[in-house]
């Protein structure tokens, strides 16, 4: 996505949102709002820290780096800092010193397309004994950092702005622990492999780790020019600069390259930028009348581009940095769904990759069953040794129906029957899991109950240990049927039926439609709670409804399973003050048991959750609530660092004169949060695509008050494309098409 031009440590989540806790800088735990009634079990907690300034992340492929504002690693904050490759930290410290002192920070920023991080530094007052040998601000150092493939590159451009020659000692300190990502997140290990460090040829240091899994991991640091002194943990340069003289120093840090040398700095930088341009060349671009919203779109598009990873099956959006930079089923599926209207090729890569790793056998430790779709995969030492179960882990109840749903939505968006024919065996296997192992008691609802104590206790998107509970605050027990997941199954079967008809499988389509209709009828009877005017969060193992007001009911609207009159009541309830904070819809309504606006899942605000709710409101033609929701999240994003919506933020009520309260350990960037502004635009415009009729429809389009005009350029449908311009006129809009290329029709549909 190309928007027109105009910031993390993480609470327990994905693999390990079991027992999230937040600690202050001193390490003292904040007392929980409810007794710690989680069962004694293995947890994958990510302990929060208080960084000095926001961290910055860069990523390319399976390599990412988390830096502080100076461009250092392991100095200003701990936890997520480091250079990581394939779930292993390949550098835990990188620190720049001038005459043994940290340089002064002038400023730092990311390039708009996320291809590089720039840091402007200068020298402090340098003193030798009692004598001032150099006043501050004489030397400017521009530190340029980028990642390409498996290598992190740095250029230190030094310039003397004084009128006298300058002599400096420039030191680069470095070290590594080769920690598994789960160790970095807080897991304790009793045993480790063997680490070595050697200097090669005067300009290279090779750090190596012989793991317990039999795999050798290496980090190579290449310096140019040769340092005056090089050790296994430091490089020293004696720098002499004449007045006005500029001198560059280069450092390349490679992960698992063995004896091969990285390409030169400039060639790598050009290649990285070229890749970004090529990846976005054919995508729809968006320009609006609001410069701040343009900045939000630009940042979101750049973050999605950075998180996108080339895999053997196609491009895949990795879930987030730092903890989730890998293939996640649920995250990839929802992100692809959010991107479907403007970048449908992402869905093709996601579907093919998840089909390639679909479970074919039972494996209790991995929560795997035949036909089930992957939750996450990991490449680190702990996963290889099964110290954690997440090498290939299938512990999510919703990835499988979401896979089928996305396949159907992709077909309706693109008309690509060849890909669906290729994927049909995987779709049938997924449907087989839904009707078989996914519904072990045969009541028509799919439910989850982990097969191993090492697995996730809760296996929906709210997978904290305390996220599913009863109206009195008791944690739900037994096999749990989540409300939104039944909706996913309903929508999946409806969409699979449409695919089946297009493939000439009419009997299969009739069966799936009938199953979906029966599910909708049972769903209303089992989940609707008239006393709270919404759907229950879940059914527990005794089939007792969890009568709690939660945002999960909002996602039900997205799936279309809700009866129209009840959908209207749910939508209205979500905009009341107990749910809507002014910034967004909370995951749990204020006043409900376990409500805590600072919690991970029990009162916080998740942008992607709000985005799916907005799509649901659009489905049931509740456009005015979308405007309110869109306006709240837009306002929140304007307060965020770099205009970047994070994974989540706190659910405190909006107060005049200050911004939203951040959640200190939210992933940023995160894929489905980054896709949210585009989803909100889709919901507002009511975009629909029919490649078989070669038609794009805008159903009941409206624009929020902060947008007077939206232009979509090169919006594609099959082999045709069109430019659309939508203008707001009060509560109505006008549409024109400045450019049409090919056989395509655009229409506006207003419901009576």
Long-range contacts (C-beta under 8 A, 24 or more apart in sequence): 1-280, 1-283, 1-284, 1-285, 1-286, 1-297, 1-300, 1-301, 1-304, 1-305, 1-339, 1-342, 1-343, 1-678, 2-280, 2-283, 2-284, 2-285, 2-301, 3-285, 3-286, 3-287, 3-294, 3-297, 3-298, 3-300, 3-301, 4-285, 4-286, 4-287, 4-294, 4-297, 4-298, 5-112, 5-294, 5-298, 6-291, 6-292, 6-294, 6-295, 6-298, 7-54, 7-55, 7-56, 7-640, 7-641, 7-642, 7-644, 7-668, 8-51, 8-54, 8-55, 8-57, 8-66, 8-80, 8-321, 8-322, 8-665, 8-666, 8-667, 8-668, 9-46, 9-47, 9-48, 9-49, 9-51, 9-55, 9-77, 9-79, 9-80, 9-322, 9-664, 9-665, 10-46, 10-80, 10-185, 10-320, 10-322, 10-323, 10-324, 10-647, 10-665, 10-666, 10-667, 11-46, 11-48, 11-600, 11-663, 11-665, 11-666, 12-43, 12-44, 12-45, 12-46, 12-185, 12-464, 12-600, 13-46, 13-323, 13-324, 13-463, 13-464, 13-600, 13-647, 13-667, 14-319, 14-323, 14-324, 14-328, 14-331, 14-375, 14-376, 14-463, 15-44, 15-182, 15-375, 15-376, 15-378, 15-388, 15-390, 15-393, 15-456, 16-43, 16-44, 16-45, 16-46, 16-182, 16-185, 16-456, 17-44, 17-456, 17-458, 17-463, 17-464, 17-465, 17-467, 17-600, 17-601, 18-43, 18-44, 18-45, 18-456, 18-457, 18-458, 18-463, 18-464, 18-465, 19-43, 19-44, 19-45, 19-464, 19-465, 20-45, 20-46, 20-464, 20-599, 20-600, 21-45, 21-47, 21-48, 22-48, 22-598, 22-664, 22-665, 23-47, 23-48, 23-49, 24-50, 25-49, 25-50, 30-598, 33-594, 33-595, 33-596, 33-599, 34-466, 34-473, 34-593, 34-594, 37-466, 37-475, 38-457, 38-465, 38-466, 38-475, 39-457, 41-453, 41-457, 42-453, 42-454, 43-465, 44-182, 44-185, 44-186, 44-187, 44-388, 45-185, 45-186, 46-79, 46-185, 46-186, 46-323, 46-665, 47-79, 47-186, 48-79, 48-664, 48-665, 49-77, 49-78, 49-79, 50-77, 50-664, 51-76, 51-77, 51-79, 52-76, 52-77, 54-641, 55-80, 55-81, 56-108, 56-110, 56-117, 57-321, 57-322, 57-668, 57-669, 58-110, 58-114, 58-116, 58-117, 58-145, 58-146, 58-147, 58-152, 58-306, 59-114, 59-147, 59-306, 59-307, 59-318, 59-321, 59-325, 60-147, 60-148, 60-149, 60-272, 60-306, 61-149, 61-150, 61-309, 61-310, 62-86, 62-150, 62-309, 62-325, 62-326, 62-379, 63-147, 63-149, 63-150, 63-151, 63-152, 63-255, 64-147, 64-321, 64-322, 64-325, 65-91, 65-145, 65-147, 65-152, 66-321, 66-322, 67-117, 67-145, 69-105, 69-108, 69-119, 70-96, 70-102, 70-103, 70-105, 70-108, 70-119, 70-121, 70-143, 71-96, 71-108, 71-117, 71-119, 71-143, 71-145, 71-154, 72-96, 74-175, 75-102, 79-184, 80-184, 80-322, 80-323, 82-179, 82-184, 83-152, 83-219, 83-253, 83-255, 84-181, 84-322, 84-325, 85-150, 85-255, 85-256, 86-255, 86-256, 86-379, 86-380, 87-180, 87-181, 87-326, 87-378, 87-379, 87-380, 87-383, 88-178, 88-179, 88-180, 88-181, 88-217, 88-379, 88-380, 88-381, 89-176, 89-177, 89-178, 89-179, 89-180, 89-181, 89-184, 90-176, 90-178, 90-207, 90-217, 90-219, 90-253, 90-255, 90-256, 91-152, 91-174, 91-175, 91-176, 91-219, 91-253, 92-175, 92-176, 92-177, 92-179, 93-173, 93-174, 93-175, 93-176, 94-172, 94-173, 94-174, 94-253, 95-172, 95-173, 95-174, 96-121, 96-141, 96-143, 96-156, 96-170, 96-171, 96-172, 97-169, 97-170, 97-171, 97-172, 97-173, 98-123, 98-124, 98-126, 98-139, 98-168, 98-169, 98-170, 98-171, 99-123, 99-126, 99-168, 99-169, 100-169, 100-171, 101-126, 103-141, 104-136, 104-137, 106-140, 110-642, 112-298, 112-302, 113-273, 113-276, 113-302, 113-305, 114-276, 114-302, 114-303, 114-305, 114-306, 115-146, 115-269, 115-272, 115-273, 115-276, 116-144, 116-145, 116-146, 116-269, 116-272, 117-144, 117-145, 117-146, 118-142, 118-143, 118-144, 118-145, 119-143, 119-144, 119-145, 123-168, 134-166, 134-168, 137-161, 138-162, 138-166, 139-166, 139-168, 139-241, 144-269, 146-268, 146-269, 146-272, 147-272, 148-263, 148-268, 148-269, 148-271, 148-272, 150-254, 150-255, 150-256, 150-257, 151-252, 151-253, 151-254, 151-255, 151-257, 151-262, 151-268, 152-252, 152-253, 153-250, 153-251, 153-252, 153-253, 153-262, 153-265, 153-268, 153-269, 154-250, 154-251, 154-252, 154-253, 155-248, 155-249, 155-250, 155-265, 156-248, 156-249, 156-250, 156-251, 157-246, 157-247, 157-248, 158-239, 158-241, 158-246, 158-247, 158-248, 158-249, 159-241, 159-244, 159-245, 159-246, 159-247, 160-241, 160-242, 160-243, 160-244, 160-245, 160-246, 161-244, 162-243, 163-243, 164-243, 165-240, 165-241, 165-242, 165-243, 166-239, 166-240, 166-241, 167-238, 167-239, 167-240, 167-241, 168-238, 168-239, 168-241, 169-236, 169-237, 169-238, 169-239, 170-236, 170-237, 170-239, 170-249, 171-234, 171-235, 171-236, 171-237, 172-223, 172-234, 172-235, 172-251, 173-233, 173-234, 174-205, 174-221, 174-233, 174-234, 174-235, 175-233, 176-207, 176-219, 178-207, 178-209, 178-211, 178-217, 178-219, 180-380, 180-381, 180-382, 180-383, 181-323, 181-378, 181-380, 182-380, 182-382, 182-383, 182-387, 182-388, 183-382, 185-323, 187-382, 187-387, 187-388, 189-382, 189-387, 193-381, 197-232, 197-233, 198-232, 199-230, 199-231, 199-232, 202-226, 202-227, 202-230, 203-227, 203-230, 205-230, 205-231, 205-232, 205-235, 207-232, 211-381, 211-384, 212-381, 212-385, 213-381, 213-384, 213-385, 215-381, 215-384, 217-255, 217-256, 218-255, 218-256, 218-257, 218-258, 219-253, 219-254, 219-255, 220-252, 220-253, 220-254, 220-257, 221-251, 221-252, 221-253, 222-251, 222-252, 222-253, 222-254, 222-261, 222-262, 223-249, 223-250, 223-251, 224-249, 224-250, 224-251, 224-252, 225-249, 276-305, 279-305, 279-308, 279-315, 280-305, 282-714, 282-716, 283-342, 283-343, 283-714, 284-341, 284-342, 284-343, 284-712, 284-713, 284-714, 284-715, 284-716, 285-712, 285-713, 285-714, 286-342, 286-678, 286-681, 286-710, 286-711, 286-712, 286-713, 287-710, 287-711, 287-713, 288-707, 288-709, 288-710, 288-711, 289-707, 289-708, 289-709, 289-710, 290-706, 290-707, 290-708, 292-634, 292-638, 292-643, 293-634, 293-677, 293-706, 293-707, 295-643, 296-634, 296-637, 296-638, 296-643, 296-645, 296-677, 297-677, 297-678, 298-643, 299-642, 299-643, 299-644, 299-674, 300-644, 300-645, 300-674, 300-675, 300-676, 300-677, 300-678, 301-674, 303-644, 303-669, 303-671, 303-674, 304-335, 304-339, 304-671, 304-674, 304-675, 306-669, 307-669, 307-671, 307-674, 308-346, 311-349, 311-353, 312-353, 312-356, 313-349, 313-352, 313-353, 313-355, 313-356, 314-345, 314-348, 314-349, 314-350, 314-352, 314-353, 315-345, 315-346, 315-349, 316-346, 316-349, 316-350, 316-353, 317-346, 317-350, 317-671, 318-671, 319-667, 319-670, 319-671, 319-672, 320-647, 320-667, 320-668, 320-669, 320-670, 320-671, 320-673, 321-667, 321-668, 321-669, 321-670, 322-667, 323-667, 324-376, 324-667, 324-670, 326-376, 326-377, 326-378, 326-379, 327-353, 327-357, 327-374, 327-376, 327-377, 328-375, 328-376, 329-354, 329-373, 329-374, 329-375, 329-376, 329-396, 329-399, 329-402, 329-403, 330-375, 330-396, 330-398, 330-399, 330-402, 330-461, 331-671, 331-672, 332-671, 333-399, 333-402, 333-403, 333-405, 333-406, 334-402, 334-608, 334-612, 334-672, 335-671, 335-672, 335-675, 336-406, 337-402, 337-405, 337-406, 337-409, 338-608, 338-611, 338-672, 338-675, 338-676, 338-678, 338-679, 338-682, 339-675, 339-678, 340-406, 340-409, 340-410, 340-413, 341-413, 341-678, 341-682, 341-687, 341-689, 342-678, 342-712, 342-715, 344-410, 344-413, 344-414, 347-406, 347-409, 347-410, 347-413, 348-410, 348-416, 348-419, 350-406, 351-403, 351-406, 351-407, 351-410, 351-419, 351-423, 352-419, 352-422, 352-423, 354-399, 354-403, 354-426, 355-403, 355-423, 355-426, 357-392, 358-426, 358-429, 358-430, 359-394, 363-394, 364-451, 364-452, 365-389, 365-451, 365-452, 365-454, 365-455, 366-391, 366-392, 366-393, 366-394, 366-395, 367-393, 367-394, 367-395, 367-450, 367-451, 367-452, 367-455, 367-456, 367-459, 368-392, 368-393, 368-394, 369-394, 369-433, 369-437, 369-438, 370-429, 370-432, 370-433, 370-437, 371-400, 371-429, 371-430, 371-431, 371-432, 371-433, 371-434, 371-436, 371-437, 372-399, 372-400, 372-430, 372-433, 372-437, 372-438, 373-399, 373-400, 373-402, 373-403, 373-430, 374-399, 375-399, 375-456, 375-459, 388-454, 389-452, 389-454, 389-455, 393-455, 395-448, 395-450, 395-455, 395-456, 395-459, 396-456, 396-459, 396-460, 396-463, 397-438, 397-446, 397-447, 397-448, 397-459, 397-460, 397-482, 397-485, 398-459, 398-460, 398-461, 398-482, 398-484, 398-485, 398-488, 400-430, 400-433, 400-434, 400-438, 401-430, 401-434, 401-446, 401-485, 401-488, 401-489, 401-491, 401-492, 402-488, 402-492, 403-427, 403-430, 403-492, 404-430, 404-431, 404-434, 404-492, 404-493, 404-495, 404-496, 405-488, 405-491, 405-492, 405-495, 407-495, 407-496, 407-499, 408-492, 408-494, 408-495, 408-496, 408-498, 408-499, 409-495, 411-495, 411-498, 411-499, 411-502, 412-495, 412-498, 412-689, 412-690, 412-691, 413-689, 413-691, 414-691, 414-718, 415-691, 415-692, 415-718, 417-502, 417-503, 420-499, 420-502, 420-503, 421-503, 424-499, 424-503, 427-496, 427-499, 431-492, 431-493, 431-496, 431-512, 434-489, 434-492, 435-515, 440-479, 441-479, 443-543, 444-518, 444-519, 444-522, 445-481, 445-486, 445-519, 445-522, 445-523, 445-526, 445-539, 446-481, 446-485, 446-486, 446-489, 447-479, 447-480, 447-481, 447-482, 447-539, 448-479, 448-480, 448-482, 449-478, 449-479, 449-480, 449-541, 460-484, 460-485, 460-552, 461-609, 462-552, 462-587, 462-601, 463-601, 464-599, 464-600, 464-601, 464-602, 466-594, 466-599, 466-601, 466-602, 467-600, 467-601, 467-602, 468-537, 468-538, 468-540, 468-546, 469-537, 469-546, 469-548, 469-593, 469-594, 470-540, 470-544, 470-546, 470-547, 470-548, 470-593, 471-546, 471-547, 471-548, 471-593, 472-593, 473-593, 473-594, 476-538, 476-540, 476-541, 476-546, 477-540, 477-541, 478-540, 478-541, 478-542, 479-541, 480-538, 480-539, 480-540, 480-541, 481-538, 481-539, 482-537, 482-538, 482-552, 483-527, 483-535, 483-536, 483-537, 483-538, 483-552, 483-553, 483-556, 484-552, 484-553, 484-555, 484-556, 484-559, 486-519, 486-523, 486-527, 486-561, 487-523, 487-555, 487-556, 487-558, 487-559, 487-560, 487-561, 487-562, 488-559, 489-519, 490-516, 490-519, 490-520, 490-523, 490-559, 490-560, 490-561, 491-558, 491-559, 491-560, 491-561, 493-519, 494-560, 519-561, 520-561, 523-561, 524-562, 524-563, 524-566, 528-566, 533-569, 533-570, 533-573, 534-569, 534-570, 534-573, 535-562, 535-566, 535-570, 548-588, 548-592, 548-593, 549-573, 549-578, 549-579, 549-588, 549-589, 549-592, 550-587, 550-588, 550-589, 550-592, 551-579, 551-585, 551-586, 551-587, 551-588, 551-606, 551-609, 551-610, 551-613, 554-585, 554-609, 554-612, 554-613, 554-616, 555-609, 555-612, 555-613, 555-616, 556-616, 557-613, 557-616, 557-617, 557-619, 557-620, 558-612, 558-613, 558-615, 558-616, 558-619, 559-616, 560-619, 562-620, 564-620, 567-616, 567-620, 567-622, 568-620, 568-622, 571-616, 571-617, 571-620, 571-622, 571-625, 572-625, 574-613, 574-625, 575-625, 575-628, 575-629, 577-653, 580-628, 580-629, 580-632, 581-605, 581-632, 581-651, 581-652, 581-653, 581-654, 581-660, 582-632, 582-653, 582-654, 583-632, 583-633, 583-635, 583-636, 583-649, 583-654, 583-660, 584-610, 584-629, 584-632, 584-633, 584-636, 585-609, 585-610, 585-613, 585-629, 586-651, 587-651, 590-651, 597-650, 597-651, 597-652, 597-661, 598-650, 598-651, 598-661, 598-663, 600-648, 600-663, 603-651, 604-648, 604-649, 604-650, 604-651, 604-663, 605-636, 605-648, 605-649, 605-650, 605-651, 605-660, 606-647, 606-648, 606-673, 607-633, 607-645, 607-646, 607-647, 607-648, 607-672, 607-673, 607-676, 608-672, 608-673, 608-675, 608-676, 608-679, 610-676, 610-680, 611-672, 611-675, 611-676, 611-679, 611-680, 611-683, 612-679, 614-679, 614-680, 614-683, 614-684, 615-679, 615-682, 615-683, 617-683, 618-682, 618-683, 618-684, 618-686, 618-699, 618-700, 621-700, 621-751, 623-684, 623-686, 623-700, 623-702, 624-702, 626-680, 626-683, 626-684, 626-702, 626-704, 627-684, 627-702, 627-703, 627-704, 627-705, 629-680, 630-680, 630-683, 630-684, 630-704, 631-704, 631-705, 631-706, 633-676, 633-677, 633-680, 634-677, 634-680, 634-704, 634-706, 636-660, 637-677, 641-668, 644-668, 644-669, 644-674, 645-673, 645-674, 645-676, 645-677, 646-670, 646-673, 647-673, 648-673, 681-710, 685-710, 685-726, 686-749, 689-717, 691-717, 691-718, 693-745, 694-718, 694-720, 694-743, 694-744, 694-745, 695-744, 695-745, 695-746, 695-747, 696-722, 696-724, 696-744, 696-745, 696-746, 696-747, 697-746, 697-747, 697-748, 697-749, 698-724, 698-726, 698-735, 698-746, 698-747, 698-748, 698-749, 699-749, 699-751, 700-749, 700-750, 700-751, 701-726, 701-733, 701-735, 701-748, 702-728, 702-731, 702-732, 702-733, 703-728, 703-733, 713-739, 717-744, 718-742, 720-744, 722-746
